[in-house]
Each structure stands twice: as structure tokens, then as C-alpha cells.
Amino acid sequence: MKEIISFLKSHLIQCPTKATLDINCLGCGLQRSFVLLLEGKIVESFVMYPALLPIVLMWLYLIVHLILKFKNGSKILMYLYICNSILITINYIIKL
């Protein structure tokens, strides 16, 4: 696991919006937050990018839904997507 974290830290993709326009995008901080999450630093990960944990939970729910085919799974996924979108937008506005 340490090798994976080390690899990810040394190969972070530079944000084209930040590099070109010198402003943060809606996803700025996501990679670093993911690395912090892999290191077990959950609080620091949440502070860096609050939407990461709900996004991960949404993906896990999606995978389980595709396997078990929940009755209202698609509707729940839609609500999770909307909530994540709102959380990402709020985080972006706060960081401006």
C-alpha cells in the first residue's frame, strides 16, 4: 500500500484550469484528498475535499446496486448524485 501511495503522490495530475487560468476548478483537491484517505487521514481528507467520502459511498452503492438490483436503486443514486453536486458546488464557492 505504501508503494501505491508513494506512486500516487509522485504522479498527481496538474489541474489544467489552475495552470492556465490560475483559478481553482470544482475538482481541485480531489487527488490529494484521495491520497490522504488512502493514508487513513480521514479528517484531513474531508477538510481537503468534503465531497470525496460521499462520492466514494455513492460509487460503492452503485456497484452493490448493479449486483443486487435494488428496487429504487436508480432513484437513490440520482438523489446521491444531486447531493454530491450540491456539496461540490458549495465547497467550490467557500474556497473562492
N, CA, C and O atoms as a GROMACS GRO file, in nm:
protein
  384
    1MET      N    1   0.083  -0.119   0.000
    1MET     CA    2   0.000   0.000   0.000
    1MET      C    3   0.087   0.126   0.000
    1MET      O    4   0.052   0.226  -0.062
    2LYS      N    5   0.199   0.120   0.070
    2LYS     CA    6   0.289   0.236   0.074
    2LYS      C    7   0.343   0.269  -0.066
    2LYS      O    8   0.365   0.385  -0.099
    3GLU      N    9   0.365   0.165  -0.147
    3GLU     CA   10   0.415   0.188  -0.282
    3GLU      C   11   0.310   0.259  -0.367
    3GLU      O   12   0.342   0.348  -0.446
    4ILE      N   13   0.184   0.219  -0.350
    4ILE     CA   14   0.076   0.281  -0.425
    4ILE      C   15   0.062   0.428  -0.387
    4ILE      O   16   0.049   0.514  -0.473
    5ILE      N   17   0.064   0.455  -0.256
    5ILE     CA   18   0.051   0.593  -0.208
    5ILE      C   19   0.169   0.677  -0.258
    5ILE      O   20   0.152   0.790  -0.301
    6SER      N   21   0.288   0.620  -0.250
    6SER     CA   22   0.407   0.691  -0.297
    6SER      C   23   0.397   0.720  -0.447
    6SER      O   24   0.430   0.830  -0.492
    7PHE      N   25   0.350   0.621  -0.523
    7PHE     CA   26   0.332   0.640  -0.668
    7PHE      C   27   0.231   0.750  -0.696
    7PHE      O   28   0.254   0.837  -0.781
    8LEU      N   29   0.118   0.746  -0.625
    8LEU     CA   30   0.015   0.847  -0.648
    8LEU      C   31   0.064   0.987  -0.612
    8LEU      O   32   0.036   1.083  -0.684
    9LYS      N   33   0.138   0.997  -0.503
    9LYS     CA   34   0.191   1.128  -0.462
    9LYS      C   35   0.287   1.186  -0.565
    9LYS      O   36   0.290   1.306  -0.588
   10SER      N   37   0.364   1.099  -0.627
   10SER     CA   38   0.464   1.148  -0.723
   10SER      C   39   0.406   1.165  -0.865
   10SER      O   40   0.474   1.217  -0.953
   11HIS      N   41   0.283   1.121  -0.887
   11HIS     CA   42   0.223   1.130  -1.020
   11HIS      C   43   0.088   1.202  -1.018
   11HIS      O   44  -0.002   1.166  -1.094
   12LEU      N   45   0.073   1.303  -0.932
   12LEU     CA   46  -0.051   1.379  -0.930
   12LEU      C   47  -0.064   1.458  -1.060
   12LEU      O   48   0.032   1.517  -1.108
   13ILE      N   49  -0.183   1.460  -1.115
   13ILE     CA   50  -0.209   1.531  -1.239
   13ILE      C   51  -0.233   1.678  -1.207
   13ILE      O   52  -0.311   1.711  -1.118
   14GLN      N   53  -0.165   1.765  -1.279
   14GLN     CA   54  -0.183   1.908  -1.257
   14GLN      C   55  -0.315   1.953  -1.318
   14GLN      O   56  -0.353   1.911  -1.428
   15CYS      N   57  -0.385   2.037  -1.245
   15CYS     CA   58  -0.514   2.088  -1.291
   15CYS      C   59  -0.493   2.185  -1.407
   15CYS      O   60  -0.425   2.286  -1.390
   16PRO      N   61  -0.550   2.157  -1.524
   16PRO     CA   62  -0.531   2.248  -1.638
   16PRO      C   63  -0.595   2.385  -1.614
   16PRO      O   64  -0.542   2.486  -1.660
   17THR      N   65  -0.706   2.389  -1.543
   17THR     CA   66  -0.770   2.517  -1.515
   17THR      C   67  -0.682   2.602  -1.424
   17THR      O   68  -0.665   2.722  -1.447
   18LYS      N   69  -0.627   2.539  -1.322
   18LYS     CA   70  -0.539   2.611  -1.229
   18LYS      C   71  -0.412   2.656  -1.301
   18LYS      O   72  -0.364   2.767  -1.278
   19ALA      N   73  -0.358   2.572  -1.387
   19ALA     CA   74  -0.235   2.605  -1.458
   19ALA      C   75  -0.256   2.715  -1.562
   19ALA      O   76  -0.171   2.802  -1.581
   20THR      N   77  -0.371   2.711  -1.630
   20THR     CA   78  -0.397   2.806  -1.737
   20THR      C   79  -0.454   2.938  -1.688
   20THR      O   80  -0.406   3.046  -1.723
   21LEU      N   81  -0.559   2.928  -1.607
   21LEU     CA   82  -0.632   3.049  -1.565
   21LEU      C   83  -0.597   3.094  -1.423
   21LEU      O   84  -0.640   3.202  -1.381
   22ASP      N   85  -0.522   3.014  -1.350
   22ASP     CA   86  -0.482   3.042  -1.212
   22ASP      C   87  -0.603   3.055  -1.118
   22ASP      O   88  -0.602   3.135  -1.025
   23ILE      N   89  -0.708   2.974  -1.145
   23ILE     CA   90  -0.821   2.965  -1.054
   23ILE      C   91  -0.849   2.818  -1.028
   23ILE      O   92  -0.822   2.733  -1.112
   24ASN      N   93  -0.905   2.789  -0.911
   24ASN     CA   94  -0.939   2.652  -0.878
   24ASN      C   95  -1.060   2.606  -0.958
   24ASN      O   96  -1.146   2.687  -0.994
   25CYS      N   97  -1.064   2.476  -0.986
   25CYS     CA   98  -1.182   2.419  -1.052
   25CYS      C   99  -1.265   2.345  -0.948
   25CYS      O  100  -1.229   2.343  -0.830
   26LEU      N  101  -1.374   2.285  -0.990
   26LEU     CA  102  -1.462   2.213  -0.896
   26LEU      C  103  -1.395   2.089  -0.839
   26LEU      O  104  -1.437   2.039  -0.734
   27GLY      N  105  -1.293   2.038  -0.906
   27GLY     CA  106  -1.228   1.916  -0.860
   27GLY      C  107  -1.095   1.936  -0.791
   27GLY      O  108  -1.030   1.840  -0.751
   28CYS      N  109  -1.054   2.062  -0.777
   28CYS     CA  110  -0.924   2.088  -0.714
   28CYS      C  111  -0.922   2.036  -0.571
   28CYS      O  112  -1.009   2.069  -0.490
   29GLY      N  113  -0.824   1.955  -0.541
   29GLY     CA  114  -0.808   1.895  -0.409
   29GLY      C  115  -0.853   1.750  -0.403
   29GLY      O  116  -0.827   1.682  -0.305
   30LEU      N  117  -0.920   1.703  -0.506
   30LEU     CA  118  -0.973   1.566  -0.506
   30LEU      C  119  -0.862   1.462  -0.499
   30LEU      O  120  -0.871   1.367  -0.421
   31GLN      N  121  -0.758   1.478  -0.579
   31GLN     CA  122  -0.648   1.380  -0.580
   31GLN      C  123  -0.577   1.375  -0.446
   31GLN      O  124  -0.552   1.268  -0.391
   32ARG      N  125  -0.543   1.493  -0.394
   32ARG     CA  126  -0.473   1.499  -0.266
   32ARG      C  127  -0.560   1.444  -0.154
   32ARG      O  128  -0.511   1.379  -0.062
   33SER      N  129  -0.690   1.471  -0.162
   33SER     CA  130  -0.783   1.418  -0.063
   33SER      C  131  -0.790   1.266  -0.070
   33SER      O  132  -0.798   1.199   0.033
   34PHE      N  133  -0.786   1.211  -0.190
   34PHE     CA  134  -0.788   1.065  -0.208
   34PHE      C  135  -0.663   1.001  -0.149
   34PHE      O  136  -0.671   0.896  -0.085
   35VAL      N  137  -0.548   1.063  -0.171
   35VAL     CA  138  -0.423   1.012  -0.115
   35VAL      C  139  -0.429   1.016   0.038
   35VAL      O  140  -0.388   0.921   0.104
   36LEU      N  141  -0.481   1.126   0.094
   36LEU     CA  142  -0.496   1.135   0.239
   36LEU      C  143  -0.590   1.027   0.291
   36LEU      O  144  -0.566   0.970   0.398
   37LEU      N  145  -0.695   0.998   0.218
   37LEU     CA  146  -0.789   0.893   0.257
   37LEU      C  147  -0.721   0.757   0.256
   37LEU      O  148  -0.742   0.677   0.347
   38LEU      N  149  -0.639   0.730   0.155
   38LEU     CA  150  -0.564   0.604   0.149
   38LEU      C  151  -0.465   0.591   0.264
   38LEU      O  152  -0.437   0.481   0.310
   39GLU      N  153  -0.412   0.705   0.309
   39GLU     CA  154  -0.318   0.705   0.422
   39GLU      C  155  -0.390   0.690   0.555
   39GLU      O  156  -0.326   0.676   0.659
   40GLY      N  157  -0.523   0.692   0.553
   40GLY     CA  158  -0.600   0.676   0.676
   40GLY      C  159  -0.628   0.807   0.747
   40GLY      O  160  -0.678   0.806   0.859
   41LYS      N  161  -0.597   0.918   0.684
   41LYS     CA  162  -0.619   1.050   0.743
   41LYS      C  163  -0.757   1.100   0.698
   41LYS      O  164  -0.767   1.184   0.609
   42ILE      N  165  -0.860   1.047   0.761
   42ILE     CA  166  -0.997   1.073   0.717
   42ILE      C  167  -1.037   1.218   0.739
   42ILE      O  168  -1.098   1.280   0.652
   43VAL      N  169  -1.003   1.274   0.855
   43VAL     CA  170  -1.040   1.413   0.884
   43VAL      C  171  -0.970   1.509   0.788
   43VAL      O  172  -1.033   1.600   0.734
   44GLU      N  173  -0.840   1.488   0.768
   44GLU     CA  174  -0.766   1.574   0.676
   44GLU      C  175  -0.819   1.561   0.533
   44GLU      O  176  -0.825   1.660   0.459
   45SER      N  177  -0.858   1.439   0.496
   45SER     CA  178  -0.916   1.416   0.364
   45SER      C  179  -1.047   1.492   0.349
   45SER      O  180  -1.072   1.553   0.245
   46PHE      N  181  -1.130   1.488   0.452
   46PHE     CA  182  -1.258   1.559   0.448
   46PHE      C  183  -1.238   1.709   0.440
   46PHE      O  184  -1.310   1.778   0.367
   47VAL      N  185  -1.141   1.761   0.514
   47VAL     CA  186  -1.114   1.904   0.511
   47VAL      C  187  -1.062   1.946   0.373
   47VAL      O  188  -1.100   2.052   0.322
   48MET      N  189  -0.979   1.864   0.313
   48MET     CA  190  -0.922   1.895   0.182
   48MET      C  191  -1.030   1.900   0.074
   48MET      O  192  -1.032   1.992  -0.008
   49TYR      N  193  -1.120   1.800   0.073
   49TYR     CA  194  -1.224   1.792  -0.030
   49TYR      C  195  -1.344   1.718   0.031
   49TYR      O  196  -1.350   1.595   0.026
   50PRO      N  197  -1.439   1.792   0.089
   50PRO     CA  198  -1.551   1.730   0.164
   50PRO      C  199  -1.637   1.634   0.083
   50PRO      O  200  -1.702   1.548   0.142
   51ALA      N  201  -1.640   1.646  -0.046
   51ALA     CA  202  -1.729   1.562  -0.128
   51ALA      C  203  -1.670   1.425  -0.157
   51ALA      O  204  -1.740   1.339  -0.212
   52LEU      N  205  -1.544   1.401  -0.123
   52LEU     CA  206  -1.482   1.273  -0.159
   52LEU      C  207  -1.551   1.155  -0.092
   52LEU      O  208  -1.583   1.057  -0.159
   53LEU      N  209  -1.575   1.160   0.037
   53LEU     CA  210  -1.638   1.048   0.106
   53LEU      C  211  -1.778   1.019   0.053
   53LEU      O  212  -1.810   0.902   0.029
   54PRO      N  213  -1.865   1.120   0.033
   54PRO     CA  214  -1.995   1.090  -0.027
   54PRO      C  215  -1.984   1.034  -0.169
   54PRO      O  216  -2.065   0.951  -0.210
   55ILE      N  217  -1.885   1.080  -0.244
   55ILE     CA  218  -1.866   1.027  -0.380
   55ILE      C  219  -1.826   0.880  -0.374
   55ILE      O  220  -1.877   0.798  -0.450
   56VAL      N  221  -1.734   0.846  -0.284
   56VAL     CA  222  -1.691   0.706  -0.269
   56VAL      C  223  -1.810   0.620  -0.226
   56VAL      O  224  -1.829   0.510  -0.279
   57LEU      N  225  -1.890   0.670  -0.132
   57LEU     CA  226  -2.007   0.594  -0.089
   57LEU      C  227  -2.108   0.576  -0.203
   57LEU      O  228  -2.170   0.471  -0.215
   58MET      N  229  -2.123   0.680  -0.285
   58MET     CA  230  -2.214   0.670  -0.399
   58MET      C  231  -2.166   0.562  -0.497
   58MET      O  232  -2.246   0.484  -0.548
   59TRP      N  233  -2.034   0.559  -0.524
   59TRP     CA  234  -1.980   0.457  -0.614
   59TRP      C  235  -1.996   0.317  -0.557
   59TRP      O  236  -2.029   0.223  -0.630
   60LEU      N  237  -1.975   0.303  -0.427
   60LEU     CA  238  -1.994   0.172  -0.365
   60LEU      C  239  -2.140   0.129  -0.374
   60LEU      O  240  -2.169   0.013  -0.403
   61TYR      N  241  -2.232   0.223  -0.350
   61TYR     CA  242  -2.374   0.192  -0.363
   61TYR      C  243  -2.408   0.153  -0.506
   61TYR      O  244  -2.486   0.061  -0.529
   62LEU      N  245  -2.349   0.223  -0.603
   62LEU     CA  246  -2.372   0.191  -0.744
   62LEU      C  247  -2.330   0.047  -0.774
   62LEU      O  248  -2.403  -0.027  -0.840
   63ILE      N  249  -2.213   0.009  -0.727
   63ILE     CA  250  -2.163  -0.126  -0.753
   63ILE      C  251  -2.255  -0.230  -0.690
   63ILE      O  252  -2.290  -0.330  -0.754
   64VAL      N  253  -2.295  -0.206  -0.566
   64VAL     CA  254  -2.386  -0.301  -0.499
   64VAL      C  255  -2.521  -0.304  -0.570
   64VAL      O  256  -2.582  -0.410  -0.585
   65HIS      N  257  -2.569  -0.188  -0.613
   65HIS     CA  258  -2.697  -0.182  -0.686
   65HIS      C  259  -2.690  -0.260  -0.817
   65HIS      O  260  -2.785  -0.328  -0.854
   66LEU      N  261  -2.578  -0.250  -0.887
   66LEU     CA  262  -2.565  -0.324  -1.013
   66LEU      C  263  -2.564  -0.475  -0.991
   66LEU      O  264  -2.607  -0.551  -1.077
   67ILE      N  265  -2.515  -0.516  -0.876
   67ILE     CA  266  -2.511  -0.659  -0.845
   67ILE      C  267  -2.646  -0.708  -0.794
   67ILE      O  268  -2.698  -0.810  -0.840
   68LEU      N  269  -2.703  -0.635  -0.697
   68LEU     CA  270  -2.825  -0.681  -0.630
   68LEU      C  271  -2.954  -0.625  -0.690
   68LEU      O  272  -3.063  -0.675  -0.659
   69LYS      N  273  -2.944  -0.523  -0.774
   69LYS     CA  274  -3.059  -0.463  -0.842
   69LYS      C  275  -3.170  -0.422  -0.744
   69LYS      O  276  -3.279  -0.479  -0.745
   70PHE      N  277  -3.139  -0.323  -0.660
   70PHE     CA  278  -3.238  -0.270  -0.566
   70PHE      C  279  -3.356  -0.213  -0.641
   70PHE      O  280  -3.342  -0.163  -0.753
   71LYS      N  281  -3.474  -0.221  -0.578
   71LYS     CA  282  -3.596  -0.174  -0.643
   71LYS      C  283  -3.590  -0.025  -0.676
   71LYS      O  284  -3.620   0.014  -0.789
   72ASN      N  285  -3.552   0.058  -0.582
   72ASN     CA  286  -3.544   0.203  -0.603
   72ASN      C  287  -3.399   0.250  -0.609
   72ASN      O  288  -3.370   0.365  -0.577
   73GLY      N  289  -3.310   0.164  -0.650
   73GLY     CA  290  -3.168   0.196  -0.652
   73GLY      C  291  -3.133   0.312  -0.743
   73GLY      O  292  -3.050   0.396  -0.707
   74SER      N  293  -3.194   0.319  -0.860
   74SER     CA  294  -3.161   0.428  -0.953
   74SER      C  295  -3.209   0.563  -0.899
   74SER      O  296  -3.142   0.664  -0.919
   75LYS      N  297  -3.323   0.564  -0.832
   75LYS     CA  298  -3.373   0.688  -0.774
   75LYS      C  299  -3.282   0.734  -0.660
   75LYS      O  300  -3.253   0.853  -0.647
   76ILE      N  301  -3.237   0.642  -0.578
   76ILE     CA  302  -3.145   0.675  -0.469
   76ILE      C  303  -3.013   0.727  -0.526
   76ILE      O  304  -2.958   0.824  -0.474
   77LEU      N  305  -2.964   0.664  -0.631
   77LEU     CA  306  -2.840   0.710  -0.694
   77LEU      C  307  -2.857   0.851  -0.751
   77LEU      O  308  -2.764   0.931  -0.745
   78MET      N  309  -2.973   0.881  -0.805
   78MET     CA  310  -2.998   1.014  -0.857
   78MET      C  311  -2.992   1.117  -0.744
   78MET      O  312  -2.933   1.224  -0.760
   79TYR      N  313  -3.054   1.086  -0.630
   79TYR     CA  314  -3.050   1.178  -0.516
   79TYR      C  315  -2.909   1.193  -0.462
   79TYR      O  316  -2.868   1.303  -0.424
   80LEU      N  317  -2.834   1.084  -0.457
   80LEU     CA  318  -2.695   1.091  -0.412
   80LEU      C  319  -2.612   1.179  -0.506
   80LEU      O  320  -2.529   1.257  -0.462
   81TYR      N  321  -2.636   1.165  -0.635
   81TYR     CA  322  -2.566   1.246  -0.734
   81TYR      C  323  -2.598   1.395  -0.715
   81TYR      O  324  -2.508   1.479  -0.718
   82ILE      N  325  -2.724   1.426  -0.695
   82ILE     CA  326  -2.764   1.566  -0.675
   82ILE      C  327  -2.702   1.621  -0.547
   82ILE      O  328  -2.651   1.733  -0.547
   83CYS      N  329  -2.705   1.544  -0.439
   83CYS     CA  330  -2.645   1.588  -0.313
   83CYS      C  331  -2.495   1.609  -0.329
   83CYS      O  332  -2.441   1.708  -0.278
   84ASN      N  333  -2.427   1.519  -0.399
   84ASN     CA  334  -2.283   1.536  -0.422
   84ASN      C  335  -2.255   1.659  -0.507
   84ASN      O  336  -2.159   1.732  -0.481
   85SER      N  337  -2.337   1.684  -0.606
   85SER     CA  338  -2.319   1.802  -0.691
   85SER      C  339  -2.335   1.930  -0.610
   85SER      O  340  -2.259   2.025  -0.627
   86ILE      N  341  -2.433   1.932  -0.522
   86ILE     CA  342  -2.454   2.049  -0.436
   86ILE      C  343  -2.337   2.067  -0.342
   86ILE      O  344  -2.290   2.179  -0.322
   87LEU      N  345  -2.290   1.957  -0.283
   87LEU     CA  346  -2.176   1.963  -0.191
   87LEU      C  347  -2.050   2.013  -0.261
   87LEU      O  348  -1.975   2.093  -0.205
   88ILE      N  349  -2.026   1.966  -0.382
   88ILE     CA  350  -1.909   2.010  -0.460
   88ILE      C  351  -1.920   2.160  -0.491
   88ILE      O  352  -1.822   2.233  -0.479
   89THR      N  353  -2.038   2.204  -0.529
   89THR     CA  354  -2.057   2.346  -0.562
   89THR      C  355  -2.040   2.434  -0.438
   89THR      O  356  -1.977   2.540  -0.446
   90ILE      N  357  -2.096   2.393  -0.326
   90ILE     CA  358  -2.079   2.469  -0.201
   90ILE      C  359  -1.933   2.476  -0.162
   90ILE      O  360  -1.884   2.582  -0.123
   91ASN      N  361  -1.863   2.364  -0.171
   91ASN     CA  362  -1.720   2.361  -0.139
   91ASN      C  363  -1.642   2.455  -0.230
   91ASN      O  364  -1.551   2.525  -0.184
   92TYR      N  365  -1.676   2.458  -0.356
   92TYR     CA  366  -1.609   2.547  -0.453
   92TYR      C  367  -1.633   2.694  -0.417
   92TYR      O  368  -1.540   2.774  -0.418
   93ILE      N  369  -1.755   2.727  -0.385
   93ILE     CA  370  -1.789   2.866  -0.350
   93ILE      C  371  -1.716   2.909  -0.223
   93ILE      O  372  -1.666   3.021  -0.215
   94ILE      N  373  -1.710   2.822  -0.124
   94ILE     CA  374  -1.642   2.854   0.002
   94ILE      C  375  -1.493   2.875  -0.022
   94ILE      O  376  -1.434   2.966   0.036
   95LYS      N  377  -1.432   2.794  -0.108
   95LYS     CA  378  -1.289   2.806  -0.132
   95LYS      C  379  -1.249   2.925  -0.219
   95LYS      O  380  -1.132   2.959  -0.229
   96LEU      N  381  -1.351   2.987  -0.283
   96LEU     CA  382  -1.320   3.106  -0.363
   96LEU      C  383  -1.276   3.214  -0.269
   96LEU      O  384  -1.245   3.324  -0.313
   0.00000   0.00000   0.00000
